[in-house]
């Protein structure tokens, strides 16, 4: 890296600290990218590295448009960025665009991107928050397929009235044999139809749930949880996505990605809300395991370096202490002190041995933070 690039990164890091975004960038689960006044990438966080496949070093200094699928999306991005920067540093409330990005491995993902324009030292900087909605799009595509299939079957039913029950049975067979939960609500407390996956998750049969009020069938804790989720969709009148920790019928806590889509009548009033729920618990576990492995790799590298540097000085100290002990037979006070020093050297040697034999990532509390518990983490 040239000296100029290092200096630019140092300046950009200072700008992030001034804007109060440094901590947010470090810990956010969404991708957060900062563009400098020349619209080049100044920073992106760990979530961006995972999302795009490029390290911060590889991405720094590149134009963000290089990651977009086609010229139409690039034009949409430039237009939105220009509007953001013309907003005199104020946040563009609700300004979001949907883009398709190309990852390092040539795979594609659909993302939602929002802009925040900052003016620092009379220079325009832009912070972009990027949320990967590929899974949500897949759920929406599945729901769209079902709706299209429903429309097709409805047409067949109208043209062939005698086959109405058969068509309905086929549609319910389709809905009841997918893992994604599907249901709709007539209001925030009343079910419409539900599929088998949702009924099993809640712990009732379909007949027990359909067209019933939640307060009549759910215990208080589950009733409050579900009505709170439902209220958001009915109050906003817009499609919402949320990850919810919900207890299933077996008492297990599961992470459910819920998409709720209001259906409006000609006056704009909500007729019902169509809902889907995808269990992403295992995906989240895999993500946590990946993060733990990355942390453990860093710990191993640091422990190996520390042991390499400490072992030789410890051996030299131990040898000198042994020699001094041999020459202090008549001096009990000195001999006692040398024994204490020798014990501490042995203790340090044991610590380095444990550091060389770490097998897992284990931590313990220390003051207001956490440190590696080398006794639990080593063999």
C-alpha atoms as one frame of an Amber mdcrd trajectory, in Angstrom:
protein
   0.000   0.000   0.000   1.427   3.406  -0.931   2.019   6.121   1.653  -0.815
   8.216   0.163  -3.308   5.366   0.537  -2.264   4.791   4.148  -2.706   8.487
   4.870  -6.150   8.505   3.245  -7.271   5.532   5.327  -5.988   7.239   8.482
  -7.941  10.391   7.573 -11.078   8.376   6.819 -10.764   6.487  10.119 -10.561
   9.830  11.952 -13.671  10.989  10.104 -15.554   7.884  11.206 -14.570   8.500
  14.812 -15.738  12.126  14.563 -19.090  11.049  13.133 -19.624   8.502  15.933
 -19.947   5.613  13.451 -16.786   3.661  14.274 -18.392   1.380  16.887 -21.512
   0.919  14.760 -19.456  -0.190  11.756 -17.455  -2.650  13.855 -20.414  -4.548
  15.353 -23.279  -4.147  12.870 -24.749  -7.284  11.296 -25.684  -5.348   8.138
 -23.070  -4.188   5.653 -21.976  -0.593   6.342 -19.860   1.165   3.730 -18.499
   4.734   3.693 -17.823   6.565   0.423 -15.364   9.446   0.359 -15.980  12.771
  -1.457 -14.795  11.123  -4.717 -17.454   8.388  -4.303 -14.773   5.783  -3.654
 -14.959   3.178  -0.908 -13.192   4.431   2.214 -14.324   1.743   4.649 -16.511
  -1.269   4.920 -17.127  -3.441   7.920 -16.802  -7.174   8.562 -20.420  -7.777
   7.514 -19.597  -6.217   4.120 -16.622  -8.557   3.766 -18.907 -11.551   4.368
 -21.618 -10.184   2.060 -19.364  -9.325  -0.924 -16.441 -11.721  -0.366 -13.855
  -8.939  -0.593 -11.677  -7.785   2.297 -11.646  -4.123   3.254  -8.153  -3.844
   1.766  -9.363  -5.252  -1.578 -12.383  -2.949  -1.690 -10.718   0.286  -0.531
 -10.491   2.926  -3.254 -12.895   1.162  -5.649 -16.116   2.624  -7.009 -19.173
   0.906  -5.537 -20.777   0.758  -8.997 -18.213  -1.914  -9.891 -20.168  -4.352
  -7.720 -23.528  -3.745  -9.471 -25.110  -6.024 -12.080 -25.823  -3.702 -15.008
 -25.884  -0.098 -16.276 -29.519   0.395 -15.239 -28.716  -0.403 -11.598 -25.586
   1.723 -11.734 -27.661   4.694 -12.946 -30.216   4.142 -10.152 -27.390   4.081
  -7.612 -25.769   7.283  -8.939 -29.113   9.103  -8.985 -29.889   8.108  -5.380
 -26.376   9.003  -4.229 -26.680  12.442  -5.852 -30.035  13.080  -4.151 -28.531
  12.039  -0.830 -25.600  14.435  -1.189 -27.892  17.286  -2.243 -29.742  16.881
   1.033 -27.194  19.072   2.846 -26.011  16.363   5.187 -29.477  15.473   6.495
 -30.654  11.890   6.588 -32.909  10.889   3.694 -35.835   9.394   5.586 -37.166
   6.305   3.840 -34.793   6.606   0.877 -34.015   2.976   0.046 -33.229   1.246
  -3.201 -33.101  -2.408  -4.143 -30.034  -3.575  -6.078 -28.487  -6.815  -7.260
 -24.794  -7.116  -6.394 -22.073  -9.369  -7.806 -19.878 -11.071  -5.212 -16.224
 -11.986  -5.532 -17.179 -15.598  -6.334 -19.454 -14.265  -9.157 -22.579 -15.238
  -7.198 -25.368 -12.660  -6.941 -27.374 -11.305  -4.017 -30.302  -8.920  -3.752
 -29.855  -6.123  -1.213 -31.677  -3.122   0.195 -29.448  -0.041   0.330 -30.115
   3.160   2.286 -28.081   6.368   2.270 -26.925   8.744   4.969 -25.069  11.829
   3.777 -22.549  13.489   6.088 -20.763  16.822   5.768 -17.505  16.896   7.683
 -14.885  19.599   7.194 -16.954  20.900   4.240 -16.619  17.532   2.480 -19.452
  15.184   1.481 -19.218  11.634   2.818 -21.876   8.980   2.370 -22.572   6.084
   4.732 -24.575   3.266   3.139 -26.386   0.561   5.108 -26.818  -2.632   3.085
 -29.194  -5.433   4.093 -29.081  -8.766   2.254 -32.679  -9.676   1.354 -31.875
 -12.697  -0.838 -33.643 -15.105   1.542 -36.612 -12.766   1.816 -36.800 -12.556
  -1.985 -36.772 -16.346  -2.142 -39.703 -16.483   0.283 -41.515 -13.807  -1.736
 -40.852 -15.731  -4.957 -42.226 -18.896  -3.346 -45.313 -16.980  -2.206 -45.675
 -15.418  -5.656 -45.494 -18.869  -7.211 -48.221 -20.067  -4.872 -50.389 -17.031
  -5.647 -49.893 -17.554  -9.381 -50.759 -21.202  -8.981 -53.848 -20.199  -6.989
 -54.914 -17.790  -9.739 -54.412 -20.459 -12.362 -56.412 -22.959 -10.373 -59.162
 -20.390  -9.741 -59.516 -19.891 -13.491 -59.786 -23.618 -13.976 -62.427 -23.788
 -11.225 -64.514 -21.069 -12.903 -64.307 -22.838 -16.248 -64.838 -26.292 -14.810
 -67.150 -25.876 -11.849 -67.402 -29.610 -11.195 -63.645 -29.769 -10.451 -63.674
 -27.058  -7.773 -63.106 -29.385  -4.843 -60.324 -31.245  -6.655 -58.503 -28.013
  -7.443 -58.824 -26.842  -3.850 -57.443 -30.150  -2.640 -54.438 -29.863  -4.956
 -53.717 -26.340  -3.791 -53.893 -27.323  -0.127 -51.659 -30.304  -0.902 -49.102
 -27.863  -2.270 -49.379 -25.489   0.691 -49.274 -28.269   3.269 -46.130 -29.887
   1.882 -43.676 -27.005   2.059 -41.542 -26.187   5.112 -42.256 -22.467   4.961
 -45.102 -21.408   7.239 -47.937 -19.565   5.454 -50.998 -17.950   6.988 -53.084
 -14.826   6.688 -54.779 -12.556   9.199 -58.103 -10.743   8.918 -57.040  -8.427
  11.767 -54.186  -8.384  14.268 -55.975 -10.922  16.502 -57.779 -13.186  14.021
 -56.494 -15.940  11.755 -57.675 -16.628   8.229 -56.391 -19.794   6.567 -53.127
 -21.427   7.668 -50.945 -24.166   6.208 -49.810 -27.287   8.011 -46.270 -26.005
   8.747 -47.642 -23.028  10.709 -50.220 -25.116  12.576 -47.541 -27.646  13.627
 -45.223 -24.856  14.785 -47.962 -23.277  16.942 -49.040 -26.665  18.290 -52.609
 -26.929  17.013 -54.407 -28.529  14.106 -55.346 -26.366  11.118 -59.022 -26.596
  12.050 -58.277 -25.320  15.552 -56.454 -22.230  14.207 -58.329 -21.173  11.095
 -60.693 -18.196  11.513 -60.183 -18.197  15.298 -59.140 -15.319  17.553 -55.665
 -15.656  19.016 -56.945 -14.833  22.502 -59.247 -17.875  22.381 -56.545 -20.429
  21.563 -53.110 -19.192  22.694 -51.741 -18.904  26.252 -51.098 -15.354  27.454
 -47.343 -15.246  26.763 -47.705 -16.521  23.175 -50.781 -14.374  22.589 -48.887
 -11.198  23.563 -45.906 -12.146  21.388 -47.931 -12.846  18.250 -50.279  -9.851
  18.576 -47.276  -7.559  19.035 -45.804  -8.900  15.762 -49.159  -8.669  13.943
 -49.774  -5.109  15.159 -46.695  -3.823  13.303 -48.040  -4.910   9.910 -51.563
  -3.598  10.496 -50.294  -0.295  11.909 -47.721   0.347   9.149 -49.811  -0.773
   6.184 -46.547  -1.796   4.499 -44.647  -5.009   3.984 -42.361  -5.727   6.926
 -39.588  -8.233   7.545 -38.403  -9.216  11.000 -36.414 -11.926  12.742 -38.309
 -13.140  15.791 -37.296 -15.507  18.605 -40.432 -17.611  19.080 -41.159 -20.754
  21.077 -42.536 -23.662  19.046 -44.972 -26.346  20.191 -42.091 -28.405  21.636
 -40.961 -25.498  23.830 -37.877 -24.796  21.694 -36.799 -21.225  20.978 -36.522
 -20.812  17.198 -35.472 -17.842  15.086 -38.182 -17.207  12.488 -37.782 -14.818
   9.546 -41.293 -13.399   9.195 -42.551 -11.496   6.139 -45.947  -9.801   6.458
 -47.578  -8.298   3.353 -50.793  -6.249   3.704 -53.438  -6.652   0.987 -55.371
  -3.414   0.445 -58.834  -2.763  -0.973 -59.624  -0.014  -3.493 -59.873   2.573
  -0.675 -56.458   1.701   0.722 -57.851  -0.116   3.755 -56.199  -3.377   4.807
 -58.325  -6.389   3.900 -55.913  -8.945   5.307 -52.203  -9.539   5.861 -50.467
 -12.465   4.156 -47.651 -13.898   6.264 -44.760 -16.296   5.729 -42.327 -17.660
   8.300 -38.982 -19.336   7.574 -37.032 -21.070  10.356 -33.459 -19.703  10.105
 -32.230 -21.035  13.456 -29.689 -23.388  11.899 -28.429 -20.685   9.550 -27.837
 -18.403  12.530 -26.016 -21.202  14.383 -23.751 -21.748  11.386 -23.038 -18.018
  11.261 -22.190 -17.955  14.981 -19.944 -21.014  14.581 -18.139 -19.363  11.693
 -17.520 -16.252  13.799 -16.294 -18.396  16.720 -13.877 -20.221  14.412 -12.515
 -16.932  13.110 -12.022 -15.660  16.656 -10.342 -18.899  17.718  -7.984 -18.743
  14.742  -6.886 -15.280  15.851  -6.379 -16.502  19.424  -4.232 -19.425  18.220
  -2.044 -17.148  16.124  -1.522 -14.735  19.028  -0.902 -17.566  21.522   1.630
 -19.198  19.215   3.539 -15.944  18.779   3.532 -15.273  22.553   4.786 -18.764
  23.403   7.508 -18.559  20.764   8.790 -15.297  22.234   8.499 -16.334  25.898
   9.835 -19.900  25.924  13.508 -19.104  25.376  13.714 -16.325  28.044  11.904
 -18.626  30.495  14.382 -21.428  29.856  17.321 -19.083  30.414  15.783 -17.729
  33.636  15.069 -21.243  34.879  18.665 -22.332  34.225  20.134 -19.356  36.070
  17.803 -19.877  39.021  18.874 -23.538  39.281  22.550 -22.484  39.343  21.862
 -19.832  41.998  20.008 -22.398  44.119  23.030 -24.721  44.045  25.241 -21.904
  45.348  22.899 -20.836  48.183  22.958 -23.912  50.463  24.013 -21.929  53.505
  21.793 -18.904  52.884  18.264 -20.034  53.805  16.693 -16.636  53.187  18.136
 -16.383  49.721  17.278 -20.016  48.972  13.648 -19.424  49.968  13.339 -16.425
  47.677  14.916 -18.342  44.790  12.394 -21.144  45.317   9.534 -18.609  45.068
  11.000 -17.254  41.815  11.442 -20.807  40.517   7.784 -21.604  41.307   6.617
 -18.542  39.368   8.796 -19.501  36.408   7.184 -22.962  36.487   3.799 -21.300
  36.612   4.644 -19.157  33.550   5.935 -22.270  31.786   2.617 -24.035  32.498
   0.727 -21.033  31.113   2.713 -21.116  27.857   2.125 -24.875  27.658  -1.611
 -24.335  27.924  -1.474 -21.558  25.338   0.213 -23.983  22.945  -2.575 -26.524
  23.505  -5.724 -24.419  23.090  -8.548 -26.515  21.643 -11.610 -24.273  21.951
 -12.720 -20.669  22.298 -13.670 -20.162  25.967 -13.929 -16.839  27.805 -14.452
 -15.604  31.352 -15.435 -12.281  32.848 -12.665  -9.844  33.734 -13.555  -6.380
  35.076 -16.060  -4.989  32.532 -15.033  -7.221  29.635 -14.092 -10.806  28.774
 -10.747 -12.581  28.407  -9.698 -16.024  27.170 -10.043 -18.715  29.869  -6.866
 -20.664  29.055  -7.633 -23.411  31.603 -11.012 -24.248  30.041  -9.787 -23.710
  26.494  -6.701 -25.950  26.694  -6.260 -29.716  26.871
